[in-house]
């Protein structure tokens, strides 16, 4: 069930109406949201619900054992076994085929070719997201950052809540589960904020991302050797905008829907293409994943506490596994390695001893000279960071490593004429990138203005906005990019 469809609109209208009608009956309200979440997930394939149920049951049971046990050994073994169970489920469905293929190729190269058990495995939608939520729950219980919930209903709802179930954001139990203990409230500000986020997300996905995908990106990445360097260059820029609008658009809709149901999620994107370093980029891009990798992988490995070389190792391993999280392919591994290497280089440059300049007699003169230099340096850093990220996107989007290198070769050596680039696409890309430098709180400000109107008026804005988006968007409803992860 896709967000930008009539099917989902009807589904959400029913859930929204009934949920607010029974909001003062806490248990029934939770059962409604849990049932709605399984209906939403089962719309892809009802068998996925069995997997979601199993994952939720494992994490609920592990949390109860960890909470009730006073023996540290039992607590450690329980969290280890539960985490291994979560990762085994994820590994089987997401990586089994990839590793069997690599094993078969390796055996063939050394003359030990064997018949291996290849299986046709359907990748369950959103398995990476709800697996990471489950792991964060049991680890936080182990760390005593939260108490294990006695209510299986609360844990099952936390892991399966439909707004963020299939493509995030990854919501921490410590942030979401306390909200289940309170009766949800729908203030005018939350209603206005939710409506505006839903409209913004739909516009990003249905208009910007879909136009760039259908008119430029998909064509060029399908066969990069057939296009000139102008098309290749703008297709990379187009994909940078497309994946941002596609994924942040989903996050906007998810956060907006949660707000309309009375729950608050943290922001998942913060204008990432205005970042002046790759480290800054990861503070702004897919924030819930980068924080998860930091708190549950990078820091447990030692973070930056074990010396310079170990810090670089931890950065590289974290980003390699972050790349592999996105999919079982060498392109994702290279993408993660690129980010890890650049993060290590940035850290090395930041840790260089500072050069002491002699004091100047004219503080005002120094100030007038430093400010332009700092502004110019920041502009350079933003442009450099953006192009490093775009280099990574070539590997991320390409079908395989050979296609990625063909793309890079075409950027340098291609002599083909421009075929796809148009003023419309250039304007779409340019305005989308320029929007990265607007005030970050623009939506909050707009919600503050809109909340002074009645909820009926705001509802009319939603309907009118959806109609206009439908009129100007290209035909068809493409799945969100991150559904495959």
N, C-alpha and C positions, 0 to 999 in steps of 0.2 A: 504494500500500500504506500504510494508515493504522496508526499505532502502536496505538490501542486496538481491535484486531481479532484474531480467532483466527488469521487468515492471517499476520499479522505475528508473533504469538506462536510459531507453528510455525517460521516463517522464522528468527527470532532464536534459537530453541532449537537448531536445526541449526547455524547459524553459530557460536554460542557453544561448542557441544560440539566441533565440528571444529577451530575456531580454537585452543582450548586443548590439543587433542590434538597439534597440529603446531606449537606455539609455538616449539620449538627449531629449526625449519627456516624461517629468516627469509624467504627468497624465496617459498617455497610459502605461508607464512602471509600475506604481503602479497597474493599472487595470489588467495588465497581471499577476503580482505576486498575487493579491487577487484572481483572477479567478483560477490560478494554485493551490492556497492554498485550495480553496473549492473543486476543483477536487480531490486533494490529500486526503482531509478529507472525502469526499463523497465516496471514493473508498471502505471504510469500510461499510457504510450504508448512503444513501443519506439523510435519515431523521435526521442524526446527524447535517447536515448543517443548518437545521432549528433552532436547539438549539443554534448552534454557532452564527447564525445571530441574534437571540433574545438576547443572552448575549451581543453581541457587540452593538446592538441598545440601550439596557438599559444603558450601560456604556457611550456611546457617549452622549445620551440625558442628563444623570445625570451630566456629565462633563460640558456641556453647561449651565445647570441651575446653578450649583455651581459657575462657572466663572462669569456669568452675574449678579448674585444676590449680593447686598450689605448688605443684612440683614443676620446677623450671624445665627439667628434661622432658616431661610430658608436653608442656606448652611448646617447646621448640620442635619436638617431633610432630606435633599436630599441625603447626603452621607449615612445616616443611612438606609434610605429606599432602596437605590441602593445596599448597601452592603447586606442588608437582602434579597433582590431579588436574588442576586448572590448566597448567601448561601442557599437560599430555593431551587433553581434549583439544586445545588450540593447535598443538603441534600436529596431531593426526589429521585434522580436517584441513589445515592450512598448508602444512609443509611436507606431508607424507609423499605426495607425488613428486615434488621437487627433489627431495633427498634420494628417492628411489632412482630417479633419472640420473642424478649425479653419480650415484653408486654404480649404475649400469655403465655409464660412460667411462668411469674410472677402471672398472674391471675389464672392459673391452680394450682399453689402451695397454694394459699389462698382459693381455692374452688370457684372461680368466673370465671370459664372457659366460654369464649364467642367465637362466630364466628367472626373473624376479617377479614378485607378486604385485604387478601394477593394478591399481584399483581406480575406478571412476568415482571420484568423491565430489559431492556437491558442497561448495563452501557455504556454510550458513551465514546469512547476512548479519553483520554486526558482531560476529563472534569475538573479534579482538577487543571490542569496546566492553562488552559485558564480562569478559574474562578478566580484564584489567580492573574493572570495578570490584569483582569478587575478590581478587588478590589484595587490593587495597583495603577491603573490609577486614579480612582475617589478619593482615599485618598490623593494621591500626588497633585491632583488639589485642593482639599480642603485645604491642608497644604500650598498651594501656592509654592510648589517646582517645579511645571511645570504649564504652561498655558494650559487650555483645548483647544484642536485642533478644529478649525472651520471646518476642513475637515473630514466628516464622513469616507471618503475613507482611510485617514491616521489611524484613530482609528480602523476601521475594519481590516486593514492590520496588524496593530500592534498586535491585539489579535489573528489573524488567520495565521500569517506568517508560512508557512508549515515546515521549518526546525525544529523548536522547538515546534510545535503545540501539539503533542501528548505525549511527554515525556520530555519536557523542553530542556534547562534550562529556568527557569522563568525569563523573561527579563523585566527590569524596563522601563516604558515609558520614563522616563527622559534620559535613555541611548539610546533607540532605535529610538524614534520619531524624534529627531533632525537630525538623519541620513537620514530620508525621505525628509528633506528639501534640501539636497545636492545631486548632481548628483553622483551616485556610480562610484568608480574608482577601477580598477583591476590592482594593481601593481604586479610586478613579485614576490615580497616577499609575498603578500597576496595570490597569486595563488599557490606558492610553499607551504606555510603554510597550505592552505586549502586542497591541495592534500595529504600532509603528514598526516593531521588529519583524513581525510576520510579513508586512508589506515590503520592507526593505529586503528581507531574505528572498521573497518571491521575485522581486525585481532583479536582484543579483543573479539568481539562478535562471529564471525563465527568459530574461531579456539579454543581459550582458553575457553570461556564461554560455547560453545556448547559441546565440549569434556567433560568438567567437569560435565555438566548437564546430558548428556546421559550415560556416563560410570560410574558415581559415585553418584552424589547428588540426582537425582530424584529417583533412586532405593532405597537408604538408607532412605530418608525421607518418602518414600511411606509406608514402614513398618520397623521402626527402631528396633522393637523387633526381627527381623530376622538376625541381624548383630552383630558382636563383637565390642568391644570397639575401636579397631584399625580402622575399617571401619567407625564407628561412629565419631571418632575424626577427621579423615581425610576428612570425608564428610562435617563436619562443616568448616574446613579450606577451603575445596573445594568450599563450598557455599560462603564463604567470598570473595574468588577470583572470583567466577562466577558472583555474583551480582555486584561486582565492575567493572569487565570487561564488563558485559552486559550493565550496566547503564552508566558508564563513556564512554563506546564505543559508545552508542547512542549520548551522549553529544558531543563527539569528531566529529562524523559525522555531527551533526547538526551545530556545530560551523564552521566546515570546509566547509559545503555547503553554509552557510551564507557568509563566507569569499569569496567563489567563485562567489557569486552574488554581492559582493561589500559591505557587511555589517559586522559589528564586534559585536560579543557576548563576554561577560566575561567568563572566565574559570569556570567550574562547579565542578571540582575535582582538588585536589592538593595533590596527594600521601597520602591518608588518613591513611594508615596502618603504616606510620612512626610516627604517632601522639604519644606524650608522656602523654596525658591525654584525657579524653573524651571531655572536652571543646575544646582541640586542634583538636580532631577528627572532631567535628562539624564545625570547621573553614575550614576543608579540604574536607569534605564529603557533596555532594549535596549543594554546597555553596549558590546557589540561593534560595533554600528553607530555609536553616538555617538563612540567612539574612532576608528573608521575615518574618519568625516567630519572629525574633528579633525586626524588625522595625515596624511590624503591629500587634503584639500580646504582646510580652514580655515587650517592652518599654511602650506601652499605658497602660498596667496593673500596671505600676510603676517601672518595671525593678528592679534595686538594690537600689532604692532611698527610699523605705519605711521601712527600717529596716531589720534585719536578717531574721526573720520569714516570713515576706512578700516576701522577695527575694526568699527564698526557695519555698514558695507557687507559686510564679510566674514561677520559673523554672519548677516545677512539672506540673503545668497546661499547660505551653507551650509545654512541651514534650509529655504530654498525648494527647493534641490536635494534635500535630505533628504525633503521632502514629495513631490516628484516621483518620487523613488525608490520610494515606496510605491505609486504608480499614476499612470496617465495620466488625470487628472481635475482640474478646477478645485478641487474640494473638498480634495484633498490639497495643492494649491498654497496655498490659503487657510490650511489647517492649519499648513503649514510657515511661512508668512509670520507668522501669529499668534505662534508660538514665537520666531521670529527677532526680531520687534518687542519682545516682552516681555524677551528676553535682552538686547537693546540697552538697554532702559529700566533693567533691573536693574544693568547695568554702569555706566550714567550715575549712578544713585543711589549705588552703591558708591564712585564716584570723586569724590563731592562733598567739599569741604574739611570736615574734622571741626571741630565747635564745641568749643572748650576751656571746660570748666566750672571754676569756682573750686574750689580744694582744700577739702576738708571736714576739720574737726577730729575728727570721730567716725568712724573707719574702720569700726568694727563696725556703727554705725547705717547707714552708706552700704551696706555689704554686705547687711544685712537688707532694705533697700529695693530694691536692684538685682535681687536674685535673683528675687522674684516678678514684677517688671516684665519681666525677660528671659524667664521662663517664659510669661508672658501674650503677649509679643511673638512668641515662637516658635509658640505655639498659633495665634495670628492668622495668621502667615505660612504655616503648614502648611495651614490652611483656605483661605486666599486662593490659594495655589499649586494646591491640589486643584481649586478651582472654575475657575481659569484653564485647567487641563488638561482639565477636563470641558467647558468651552466649546469647546476645540479638538476634543474627541471628537465633538461634534455635527456638525461639518463632516466629520470623518474618516469617520463612520458613515453620513451621509446619502447618498442616491443621487445628488443633484445640489445645486447652490447654492440653487435655489428651495426644495427640501425643507428644507435647513438653516435658511433664513430663516423658513419656515413654522413650523419647530420652535421657533425663538427667539420668534417672535410668539406662539405658543401658550403658552409659559412665562409671558408677561406678561399676555395678554388672554383666554386661553381660559376659558370658563365651563362646560365640560363636566364631568359628574360623574366621580368616580374609578371606574374599571371593572376594572382589572387588578391594582392593587396589593393584596397580601395580607400578613398577618403573616408567613407563611413566607418570602416574597420579601424583606420588610424585614429579617427576621432573617438571611437568607443574605447580604444586602448588608452589614448591620452587622457581623456576625462576620468577614466577609472583610476589611473595612476595619480592624477592630480587630486582626486578625492581622498587619497591617503594622507594628505597634508591639511585637511580641514580640521576644525576643532574636534577633539576626541569625544566631547560630551554633547555633540549636536543632537543625537536622538533623545538624550535625557532632557535637553532644553526644549525640544519640540514636544515631548510628552508633558512637560510642565505647562506649556501653553495649551495643549489639547485637553488636559485634565480639567480646565475651567469650563469646558463644554460638557453637555450631558453625555451619558454613556450611549444613548440612542444616536446622538450626532456622531460619536466616534465609531459606532457600529456601521453607520452609513458610509463613513470614510473608508472603512475596511471593504465594504461591498463595492463601492465605486473604484477603489484602488485595484481590487482584483479584476474587475471588468476591464479597466484600462490596460493593466499588465497583460491580460489575455489577448486584447486587441493588437498590441504592438509586438508581442513575442512571436518567434517563429513557430510553425506548426510542430506538433509532437511533444511528448514529455520524456526527456532523457533522464535515466537514473542518475542520482548524485554520484560523483566520482568516488567518494569514500565508502560507498556501499560495498565495494570489492575488497575493502580492507577489514 
